[in-house]
Amino acid sequence: MKEVTIETFKSEVEESTQPVLVKFFATWCGPCKAMSPILEELAAETPSVKFVEVNVERARDLAVRYRVRAVPTLMLFVEGALVTVKVGAATKTEIADLLTGLRK
């Protein structure tokens, strides 16, 4: 998954023409690490959705802006607008459910 920063968030997420699933994570977070292969799998299965991640330690301003209080936090953006948030570890099925209607 591509890591986005405070400098690239606008172009990669807010201005994206395709839906974007953003994983807010920290390098020390076990559940964040456990979700990575699941998200990689879903990214391969769902080319209509862009999957990116934000390291909350490197991009604190983004974590504050989007009120990330725990990691992992998943946020789905469609046409630049935040449409759903999932806090905590999630299964492949739970994440796929977030993408219902977007998958092609």
Buried (B, 14 or more C-beta within 10 A) or exposed (E): BEBBEBEBBEEBBEEBEEBBBBBBBBEEBEEBEEBBEBBEEBBEEBEEBBBBBBBBEBBEEBBEEBEBEEBBBBBBBBEEEEEEBBBEBBEBEEBBEBBEEBEE
